[in-house]
Amino acid sequence: MMKHTLTGSFAFLLMAGLFCAAPAHAAAAAAATPASTRAADMAARLQPAEQQAVLQARPAPAANGGEDVPGLLAWPGVPRLGLPVLRMPTFATPVQPGDAPPRPMLPWLALAATWDPDLARRAGVARARAEWLHGRAVLRVGGVDTLPSGRLQGGEDQVLAGSMAGMIGAGLLSGHVLPVFGSVAREEQTRADGATPGRSAPVKASDLAAHSLLGVGTALEVAHGGAMLCGGMAPCHTVTGLEAMVHEAWHFPGMIMAVPGGAMPAGTAHGTDTAPALDAVATGVDMEQVSPGRPDVLGEMLRKAVRDGDIKPAQVQAMVTHILASFYMAGSLDHPPPFAAARTGVQPPPVDTLLGDVEAEGAVLLQNENRVLPFDPALGPVLVLVHPAMRGPADRLADGLRHAGLNVTVVTAPDGAGATGTLPPACAQAARTLVLSASNDDNQMITTLAELGGHVVVVLTADDPDRQMPWLDTVDSVVQAWAWRDEYAQALSALLSGQQDFSGHLPVTLTGGLYPPGMVDANYRAFERAHVVPLFPFGYGLSARGRLVLSELHVAREGTHLNASFTLSNSGTAAVRAVPQLYVETPPDLPGNPRRLAAWRSVMVSPGHPVRLSVPVSLRLVGQWNSTGGNWSVAGGDYTLSLGFSSVMLVRHATLHLPALHVPATLENQPAPVVIPE
């Protein structure tokens, strides 16, 4: 038996030892990284006025000295010490790549549905290239947030979202672009039903340690650097004890940023009141993004507080050190992007198949009755039915299916079609019909179509976890294809025609719009708490041709983490990309958290070639935050680890007795895992 590292879609440990234990001297060493050492030395060389100036990123002037460039900020640097000016977009609005039409920076849920960290890193590398060409050195990465936000763009689980965001950050760092982790745009936090989370009531950072801050901490650790954005849409001082959590417990050397006006409520008057600056410093804010018409907190307010002696020069120097540490981690100060590209125009990026690959791995096969998918050309033509708004995507998809050898016809149904007799006549004769559906407005049309008796495949083309599916029992196949992008057409046609197998898994619970009474956040842990099985559970996804088997789960304790090993085999006839998931839960007699995702792997499995996988799991996932000690307290008892292909489809279980112990919170870098073929 030979050990080797798996290539291709590399198996990756998402929570391998997050906040793992370290010797006492290691915790102290964590803060003394090369970046933090350089930052401390440089901060000490800055004059007081220079230290105060670099606490803000202000609107960037145009190259010709004219008006400020809308949406673009500049960190001033310190030219006399060789610290360059760095540009960044304002984080108060969603980032757009150059002149692209308004849309999310990345197809977040589609990317999360791949559960593929290598693909996420590749997305970060591509994004770093685009930012560099536009002369920008800082980029906000959503998907995680300081405050709870329900189901964010990156999915509803902090471990999954934080790990995928962290891998995007790692890709950005490789291109000397600083990732800042946090979600501030309302569209990143609003549920499909329009509800937004309440984000103004004060909350202790210790109460968020196992929830939203888990995602942020995961992202920072997986990325091996970056910065964090505090507060989101709420004032940064909403979270009390944040600075102690980040810099003292986590030993994170980098900075905490605030969006324009983010350190105090909008509309606060300027003047001599220094309270907002005192609040911002006490909260742990190191850098403020400034916007016209918003309070300038870390400007004159802070300078007056320093003159009055309310803020000590050492506090300002510590803030500067955090800022410089983040930039040094990214290499932005040593390799700043040139402004020339931003002034003279940007060359188009090279042709990249990234978005198509995201769809190819992220599209989720939810149902496949009668094995209608993949479409077999020998079984006759396929009718594609859409409303007028989706005619363009339907034509592109049909072209891809025709290229795969299928006879395809596209038919447009009039808006409002659904009642008997309102569908195009071709629907009555079609043996196989493919429907591209973007909203609940199509439900009646799909129901009527299914009643005609032919085979029906529904492709969902929107990011709506609460999409209603009253027709589910009457159609054959359902595919969650995520918010449509034209780059998806070729990849989706390859999946539907069988040129590639489905391998996506849900990063969110699909509720069908039905929540148990009193449920606020419709995530998988809330459904488990309510003892209700959702329409399609978190982590769920089918293969059209694979037959995966999990076996031989063994769990052992190694210090303050667990090591779970298991065998994964494929009894089918073709290679399959598998996403085995490991969940952990506390003993039933403890008031602990419900079952939660602990780790997973993304790995190709060939028929007749089983692989033995080993997955470390941090015990802090079953611990309670200990505010006094700044660590995780794990109660003694019997803990259960469950293995499967979704949060409810768990087929192997192992129980391990643990003594009471403490797990340090220090962020650490973990090595890549190894796959052993049998």
Sequence and secondary structure as in RCSB ss.txt:
>XXXX:A:sequence
MMKHTLTGSFAFLLMAGLFCAAPAHAAAAAAATPASTRAADMAARLQPAEQQAVLQARPAPAANGGEDVPGLLAW
PGVPRLGLPVLRMPTFATPVQPGDAPPRPMLPWLALAATWDPDLARRAGVARARAEWLHGRAVLRVGGVDTLPSG
RLQGGEDQVLAGSMAGMIGAGLLSGHVLPVFGSVAREEQTRADGATPGRSAPVKASDLAAHSLLGVGTALEVAHG
GAMLCGGMAPCHTVTGLEAMVHEAWHFPGMIMAVPGGAMPAGTAHGTDTAPALDAVATGVDMEQVSPGRPDVLGE
MLRKAVRDGDIKPAQVQAMVTHILASFYMAGSLDHPPPFAAARTGVQPPPVDTLLGDVEAEGAVLLQNENRVLPF
DPALGPVLVLVHPAMRGPADRLADGLRHAGLNVTVVTAPDGAGATGTLPPACAQAARTLVLSASNDDNQMITTLA
ELGGHVVVVLTADDPDRQMPWLDTVDSVVQAWAWRDEYAQALSALLSGQQDFSGHLPVTLTGGLYPPGMVDANYR
AFERAHVVPLFPFGYGLSARGRLVLSELHVAREGTHLNASFTLSNSGTAAVRAVPQLYVETPPDLPGNPRRLAAW
RSVMVSPGHPVRLSVPVSLRLVGQWNSTGGNWSVAGGDYTLSLGFSSVMLVRHATLHLPALHVPATLENQPAPVV
IPE
>XXXX:A:secstr
   B   SS    SSTTTT    HHHHHHHT  HHHHHHHHHHHHS HHHHHHTTEEEEEE TTS SEEEEEEEE
  BGGGTB  EEEE TTS    TT  S  SS HHHHHTTT HHHHHHHHHHHHHHHHHTT  EEEE S  SS  S
SBTTBS HHHHHHHHHHHHHHHHHTT EEEE    GGGT  TTS      S EEHHHHTTTHHHHHHHHHHHHT 
 EEE STTS GGGEETHHIIIIIIS   S EEE TTTTS TT   SS  HHHHHHHHHT  EEE  TTS  IIII
IHHHHHHTTSS HHHHHHHHHHHHHHHHHHTTTTS   SHHHHH         HHHHHHHHH EEEEEGGG  S 
 GGG  EEEEE GGGHHHHHHHHHHHHHTT  EEEEE  TT  STT S THHHH SEEEEEE SGGGHHHHHHHH
HTSSEEEEEE S  TT   TTGGG SEEEE  S  TTHHHHHHHHHTTSS      SS B TT   TT SS SHH
HHHHTT   SB TT  B SS  EEEEEEEEEEETTEEEEEEEEEE SSS EEE  EEEEE  TTS     EEEEE
  EEE TT  EEEEEEEEGGGG EEETTTTEEEE SEEEEEEEESSSS EEEEEEEEE  EEEE          B
EE 
